[in-house]
Structure formats: C-alpha cells, structure tokens
Amino acid sequence: MDISLFAPRHMDIGGGAASRIAAMLHRLGVSRPLIVTDPVMVSLGLIDRIRAPLDQAGIPHTIFSDTVPEPVDTVIEAGVRFAADLDIDCIIAFGGGSPIDTAKAINILRAAGQGARMRDFKVPHAADHAALPLIAIPTTAGTGSEATRFTVITDTGTDEKMLIAGLGALPVAAIVDFELSMSVPARTTADTGIDAFTHALEALVSRRANPISDGYARAALRLIGRNLRTVYREPDNRAARAAMMLGATLAGLAFSNASVALVHGMSRPIGAHFHVPHGLSNAMLLPAVTRYSLNAALPRYAEAARLAGFAPDTDADQLAGARLLEALETLNHDLAVPTPSAFGIARSDWDRTQPTMATQALASGSPANNPIIPDETQIMRIYAEIY
C-alpha cells in the first residue's frame, strides 16, 4: 500500500505549552510574527498567553484580529492587505478553527500574488504554496486545524463554503495547550467536541483511510468518546480537557490523511446559507448520516462504537452499530444540539435551499469518501430528515 503522510513539522503538546512560543519561533529560525486571532481572544486577554512570552523574549509582533466566526473571502483579502507592508517572517494563528483557517488562507493568498482570489484555490485545485511558516495554536478542542492541510472559506459572491486543500494550508508547527480551552463556554465545548468526534469517525470509515490515519482515528475516538460529556458538565476538569485537546489534534491528523466524508460535505452548505456554527451543523447531521452509511461499513462503525465506549468489546458488529446510532442520538440530546427547525431556520427557507446545498455538498468532494456515495436526491432526503 502506498501512503502519503501529512503532519506539521513540530508539535508541542501539553499544559502551559503556549508559554513556549518564543522557543518555537527560535527553533524555526523566525522572529517577526503576525498574529492572526479574533476579537474575543483580544477582549478576554487570552492573547496575552502568547504576547507576554513574546514580549519577554524581545520578539516584536503585530496583531490582525478582524476575523469572523465563519471565515469569508473578503476578510482574507483584508488580512492580505493588512500584512502587505509589514516586515514579518512568519504567521501565528491563535484561536479556534476560524482564526486558524483565516491565517491559512491569508498565507495561501499572499503567496499567490496580486489578482488571486480564494475561489481560485477551491478543491480540486491543490493549494500547495504558502508565503510564510505558520504556527497554529488552538484554543478549542475541535477543528484539529492545527494539524491539517485544509481550510474552509466562504465565497461571499456565491454563498459557497469552499474547501481549500494543499500543503499551503498545513502549519509548519502546532502548539497544543489544553489550558487555553479551560474557559471555553459550554456551547462551544459541545460543538467543537462533536466536530472532533466527527473527524475521527469519518476518517475511520473513509474510503481513503490507511493504517496511519486509522491509528490516529482510533486513539482520537477513545479520548473524545470517553471525555466529551465530562468536559461539557465539568468545565474545570483538567484531565478531561487535556484528553479532549489531544483527541481533537489526533482527529485532525486522522482526517488530514484520510479526508472527511458525507457529514462534512453536507455540513458546510448549512453553515454557508444559514450561519450555523460548523460543529453544530455536523452534530445535526451525524446521527442521520451514520444511519444512512452504517451497513456500508458496519465493521468500522462497530469498531468506533467500541472505541468510544458506546458498546462493550463483546458486542457483535450489528449490535455495536445499533448502539452507535443510539449513542449519537443520546449525545445530541445530552449536549442540547438543536434541529435546524429549533435553531430558527424557517421550513420554507430550508426546503428552498436544499437543492443548492446538495449540489454544493457533492461539489466539495467529501461525499465521495463516504462508505456509500449518495446522489443529490439522497442528500436532500437526509436534509429533509434532520429538519
């Protein structure tokens, strides 16, 4: 079997790792960073977790914080303009998946030069070039973007959430510090946690899975499945926070090397058209898509149920698969995941947008990695089912 492996060059993982940012820059031979973050990180002072050690080391830095929760191409273009005249030699992405994805896209667009647009790089184009070394520091246990070669950016002209893939989106280094996630609100903890679980599950059942991605996915499923409810109910539980943060990064490594599948393909259009946070739209879809796909990869789904602690090791595949479906429904209930209707999306708007969402889901390429590959009609049926 031929395997191509993608991962950051260096990863510093553990409580307090963010304080070692200056050492990471020194190791990479860079010293003039642009920090890409979001307004919340600045207003809450969490950004000081890296600014203080940078100041102490005498490393000058500039902050771009005009990011938005679901990255859009206009913000990327603004970031490129902001950085154009700066004397920088690296980018630090600090925050949840949105600032990290924004930093990746800025780096790709900056490398492309004048006149380039983000839509030029959407899949199937390979975005393999970046302008500067990127160091990613996540503050949530969710997207795994610190370890992946993907970024997702919305085209404001078409309302399409574009998947951008390539080596240009892969951070050179990642700092994974669970202490940064300790103050994350319960809703964000739930949404990002289910996002991470979905990454691990889809990587395990993906048609592009391989022995290396399987190892990452299995480890991630154990950590996330057994700790997600705990961090939701006990936000100060350090052991559970550490497990979730590590699990999210391992899940990122898993899907970066096996790709995601139908859940993510269908989730992105929901976010683009109805502004549903990414992890939440994944959660809305996960039980229904798993039910649709189950028998096409039953041994893998059954294994996932056992790894996550949803089924005992003694269960036969069919029973373990049934327990997985039941556990996903229960997890959504326990983590207060709304349906699209309960989220506030009007039925008429949902029905009207379904054909467009189905087309965009297929165009993203992710459904082609699913154990059973749907057509547009089947995708619309799932959209109708979850409403």
N, C-alpha and C positions, 0 to 999 in steps of 0.2 A: 504494500500500500504506500502510495506517495502522499506525504503530509507536508503542508506549508504551515509553519507556526508563526504567529504574530503576537508580540508582547512588548511592553516597554523595556528599555534597556536596563533600567534600575528601578527598584521599588523599595521604599522604606515604609514598613508597616508596623504599627503599634501605638499605644497611648503616648501622647506627647511628641509624636514624630514630626508634627508641624513646626516645632521649635527648632528642628534641624534643617530648616530650609536653606540657610546660608551655607551649610556644609554641602548640601546637594548642589547648589549653584557652583560652588568651588570645585566639586568633583566633575561637573560637566564643563568647567572652564568658561563659565559665563558670569557676568556681574552687573548687567544693566537691564533689569526686567521691567516689562509692562505687566501689571497685574490686572487680569480681567475678572471681575466679580459682579455682584448685583447690589442694588441699593440697600437691601436688608442686611447683608453682611457688613456694610459700612455703618448703617444706623445702629445696629446692635453692638458694634465694636468687635465682632468676631474676626474681622480682617486683621485686628491687632495681633492675633495669634501668629501671623507671619510678618507683619510690619515691624513689630518690636525686635525680633531677632535679626531682621534685615538692617534695621537702624543700628543695632548694637554692633553688627559686623561692618558698618560703614558702607552698606550697599544702597546706592540711590535707586529709587523706584517710582514709577508713575502708575496711577490707577485709572482704569476705564470701568465705570460701574453703570453705564447706561444700558444695561441688558434687560431683557424682559423674560417672563416665565417660560414662554414657548418661543424659542429664537426665530426671528424673521430676517429676511434678506436685507431689509432696509437698515436694521441695527448692525448687521455685519458690515455693510458698506460704510456706515458711520464709524464703526470701530477701525476700519482700514484707514479712513481719512484722519481719524484722531491720531493714529500711530505713524502716519506718513512722515512727519518731520521729527519724530522722536529718535534720539540716539539710544536704541535698545538692541540687545543681542539675544534676548530670549523672552518667552511669554510664560507667566504663571497663571493658570486657571484655578480660581478659588471659589468654591460654592457647590451647589447641586448640579444636576446634569445640564441645566440651561446655561450657566456661565461657562462650563467646560465645553459644551457643544459650540457656544458662541466663540470662544477662544480658538477652537479648532478651525472653525470656518473662517475667522479673520486671518489666521495663519495661511490657510489654503488660498484665499482670495488675494492676500498680499503677495504671495509667491507668483500668482498668475499674471500680475501686472495690470496696467491701465486698460480699461474697457471690458474686463472679465466680469461675469455675473455668476451668482451662486447656481443658477439653473444650468449653467454650462457644465456643472460637475455632478449632477444627479445621476444615480445608477441608471444605465450600465457604464457610464463614464468612470474611469479609475482616477481618483483624486490622489495621486501618489507623491505630490510635491508640496512641501511646506517651506515657509520663509525662514523660520527660526526654531530652535529647540523649544519644545513645550513641556512644562512641568505641570501636572494636574494634581490638585488637592481637593478631594471630595469632602463635602460637609454633610452628606446624607448617605445612608446605606441603601442605594437603589440602582441608579442607572448603570454603574460599572464603567462609565465613560472614560474614567481614568486609565482603563486598561484595554480600550477597544480602538479599532480602526474605522469607526463610524461617527458621523454626526448627522443630526436631523434638523433641517432648516425649512421654515415655511416660506413659500414664494407668495408674496403679498399680491402679486398680479393675478394669480390663479387659485389662491387658497389651497395649494397643494403642499403637504408636508413631504419634503424631498429627502430621500435617503442619500447621503453622500458617503462614499466608501473609498478607502485607499490608505496607503502608508502616510499620506499627508495628514491624516486625522489621528494617527497613532502617537500618543505622547512619548517623548523620549524617556521621561521618568514620571513616577507617581509617588505621592506621599499619602499614605492611608492611615489617618489618625482618628480612632473611634471617638475620642474625647470631643471632637468637633461636632459630633452628632447628638451629644447629650441633651441639648436644649431644643432639639427639633420638635415642633408640635405633633400631637398625636395623629392628626390627619395626614401630615407629610410622612410621618413614620410608617403609617399603614400603606399609603400609596406607593412610596418608594420601595417598601419591603415586598409588596406583591409584584412590583416591577422586577425586582431582583429574582424573586422566585420564578417568574415567567421566563426570564432569561435562561435560568438553569434548566427548567423543564423543556423549553423549546430547543435548547442546544442538545439535550439528551435525545430527543425524538427527531431531530432534524435529519433530513436526507444527506446532509453534508457533515454529519457527526464523524469523528475519528477517535482513535484511542486516547489522544491527548486531551481533546475537548471533553471527552467522556469523563476523564479523571477530574477535571475542573468542575464539571457539572455535578458529578456525584458528591464531591465534597461540599459544594455550594448548597445542594438540596438538603444535606444533613444539617448544615448550620442554620439555614434560613427556616426550614420547616419546623425545627425544634425551638426556635427563638423568636419568631415574628410576633406571636401573641404576647410573649413576655415583655418585649420592648414597648409594645403598644400599651400594655396595662401597667408596666413598671418602668417608666422612662429613665429612672435613675439607676437601673440595673446595669452596672458596668460590664459584667461578664456577658450579658445578653447583647449589649450594644457592640462589644468587641466582636462577638460571633457574627452579628449581622453585617458589620462593616467588612469583615474578612469574607463572609459569604457573598456579599454583593460584588466585591472585586473578583473573586473566583468565578462568579457567574458571568462577569464581564469578559474575563479571559475565555470562558467556555463559548459564549456566543460570538466573540470576535473571531474564533477559529472554526465555528460550526454554523454560524448565522442563526438568526431568529426565523420564525415561521409565520403561520397564519394569524396568530393573536396580534403580533406587531404590525403585520400588513394591514389588518382591519382597524387597529387602534389609531394609527397615525391620521387617517382622514377624520375620525371623530374629533381628535384634538384640533385639527386644522379648521373644521367647519363649525364646531360648537364650543371650542375653547375649554375642553375637558382636560385636566392635567393628565399627562401621559400614563403615569402609573395607575390612575383611577380608571382610565378607559381600558387599560389592559385588564384590570380586575373585573370590570363589567363583562368583558368578553371571555375570560379564561374558562369558566365552567362550561359554557356553551360550545366553545371551540374544542375543548378537550373531549366533550361528549361526542362531537362530530368526528373527531380524529381517532378516538380510543382504539377501536378494533383494527385500525390500520397499523398500529404499532403497540399492540397490547403488552408484550413483554417489557418494553421500555417504560410505558406508563405505569405498569405494575411495579417495576423496579423503583421508579420515582416515588410511588406511594410508600414503599417500604423505607426508602432512604429518608424521607421527610418525617417518618414517624406516624404516617396516616394509616398504615396497615402493618400487622406483625409479619415477621420474616416467614412464618409458616403458611401464610395465605397463598393459595393458588392465584395465578395471574388474573383470572376473571373476577375473583372476589377482591383482590387488591385493586384492580382497576375500578370496580364499583365503589370501593372505599375512597379512592382518589376523588371521584366525582362528588361524592357526599362531602368529603373534607373541604373541597374548594367552595362548595355552596355554603358550608358552615363558616368557613373562614371569611367570606364576604359578609355574612351576617354579623359575625363577631367584630369585624373591623368597620362596620357601618358603611359598607360600599353601596351607594345608591344605584338604581337603574337609571338609564338615560331619562326616563319619564320623571323619576324622583329628583334628578339633578336639575330639572326645569326645562328640558328640551320639549318643545311642542310636537305633538304627534304629526301634524301636517308638515312641519319642517323636517322631521326625521324621515318620513316617508318620501318626501320630495327629493331629499338629498341622497337616498340610498343608492340609486344607480351610479351617481358620480362617485360616491365613496367606494363602491365595489370596483369600479374601473380604476380608481387611484390605488386601491389596495393591491390589485393584480399587477399594476404597472410598477409597483415598488420592488417586485421580485421576491419578496419574503414568502408569499404563499407557495411559491414553487419549492420551498424547502420543507413544506409540511408533509407528514406521513401520507395523507391523501390530499391531492391537489384539487381545489374547488374551481368551479367556473363562476361567473358573475351571478347567476341565478342562485346558486348555493350560498354565496356570500351574502346576498340580500336576504335570504331566508334566516341566516344567523343574525343579521342586523335586526330583522323583524322580531326574532325570538327574544332578544335581550331587552327590547324596549320596555 
